[in-house]
Each structure stands twice: as structure tokens, then as C-alpha cells.
Amino acid sequence: MPRPLGELEDAVMSRVWEWNRPVTVREVLEDLRQRRSIAYTTVMTVLDNLHQKGWVRRDQEGRAYRYEAISTRAAYSAALMNDAWSESDNPAAALVAFFGMMSTEQAEALRDALRVVDVTGVQVAAPEDQGDRPQR
């Protein structure tokens, strides 16, 4: 399981994920500079660190590198959630607490995801079907 990205690593990876194409240090730098003061060498170091950690691959183009994400933000988020869940001494209670924190939109996304993934023994009822169920 990868460790969580730091604040600057996340800012850089967010651009790489969002743009979904190979990027240069200069492109990331120019975008980051719209919100903060940051040096070229700082962005270059962060991208090099992300490469060494296995988050991005790089290909040399002239004197510069182009960096591309190895996996998606969704895969990163899923790995973080799985790691947090597996660290719990009571996984069922952790899930109940997590589900209790969900917004309506997040609950709908969970319902949709469970319909896509074949989880043995899990029954997913649409919200309109819940009216037929006894209240607890």
C-alpha cells in the first residue's frame, strides 16, 4: 500500500491525473504558479520523487522529461480506503461509521458501484425498493 501523498505531491499528481497525458515540469510549474509561488527545481524534485516512488513514468524528450501517471486517482483513493479499513480492529464497525458519514450522492455512488461489482451474497436495493422493507 502506498503511503498518502504529501500536500505538494498531491498538487502535482492532481495535474498529472487531470490532464491524463504526459506532462513536463514547465507545464506543471506554470499551472501551480497560478496559485502559489514555487520554483522550477521544486517541481522537478517532486516529479523525480514521484518517479522514484513509482507514481509516474518518465520518458526523455530532448533535454527534458515527460511524466505520465502509472495509475489513476481512483486506484490511489481505493488503496487508501482499503488500507484504512484493513487497519481497523473492527472492520464492520469501521464500515458502518464510514457509511454513516456518506452524503446522499456518495451513497448513490456506492449503490451504483455494488451493482457493477459482483459481490457474492450482497443484495443492492434501489431507494424506491426500500419502501417495501420493514423499518428497524
N, C-alpha and C positions, 0 to 999 in steps of 0.2 A: 504494500500500500504506500503510495506516495505521501510524503508529508505535505501539509497545506502550503500553498504558495504564500510568500510574503506579499506585502502591500504593493511594492513596485513590480515584483514578478507577476502578480495578478494583473496589474495595469498593462504590462507589456503583453502577456498572454491573451488578455481580453481583445486586444487589437488583432493579434495573430488569428485568434479564433473567429472574430467578427469578419475580418477581411477574407478569410478562407482561401488564401493564396500565399505564395512565397513573398516575404517582405524583407526590406532592407533596414538596417539600423537607422538610416536617414529618414525613411518613411515613418517609422515608429517615433523617432525623436520629434519630428515636426508635428505629429499629432499630439504627443504628450505635452509639448511646449505650449499648446493652446490653453492648458490648464495649470501648468506649473513650470518653474524654472528648473531645467535639467541639462546636464552636459552630455555631449555625444558619447564620451568614454563611459559614462554611467550606463547608458542604454546598451552600448556594445558589451560591457561587462555582464549586464543582466542577461542578455541574449546568449552570451557564451556560457554563463552558468546554467541557463535553461537547457542548452545543448548538452552540457556535461551531465545534467540530471536526467536526460532522456525525454524532455518535454518537446523539443524541437529537433528537426534535422536541418542540416545546412549544406548548401552547395555553393561553391565558389563561382563568382561571376566577375571576371576581371580581377580587380584588387579587393572587391567586397564579397560578402556572403549574402545569400538569400536564405532566410529562415522560414520553415514551414512546420506547423503543428503536427505532432505524431498521432495524437488522439484528440477527441472532441471535448468541449467543455462539459457536455452531458456525461461523458465517461468519467471525467475528473470528479464531477459532483456526485455521481453514483458511487465511486470509490470512496469518497469522503464519508458519505452516508453509511455505506457498508462497514467501514472501519469504525465509525462512532457506534453503530448498532452492535457490532461484534465485541466491543469493549465493555458493554453493559453487563452487569451481573444478573440482570433480569431483562432479557431481550423483549419478552412480551410486554412488560410494563413500559419499556422504552418506546415500543411501537404505539401503545395506547396513548402515551403522553405526546408523542410526535403527531399522531393523527388528530389529537385534540387541539393542537396548535394550528392546524391547516385552515387556510381560507377556503371559501366555497370553490374558488377557481382551482386551488390545489387539490381539493377532494375530487373534483370532476376529472382533473388530470390523472389522479391515482386510479379512479374508476376506469378511465379510458386505457391506461397502461395495463391494468389487470385483465382487460378484455383482449389485449394484444398478446400478452404473455400467457402461455398455458401453465397455470399453477395448479397442480393436482389437488383436488378437493376444495378449491376456493370458488365460491359462488358469488358472482357480482350482480347485484340487482340495480336496475336503473332507479333513479329517485322516485319516479311515478309508481314503481312496483312496491315501494316501501309502505304505501298506504294499506296494503293487504296484510302486512305483517303485524303481529301483536306488539303493542307498546310495552316497553320494560320500565 
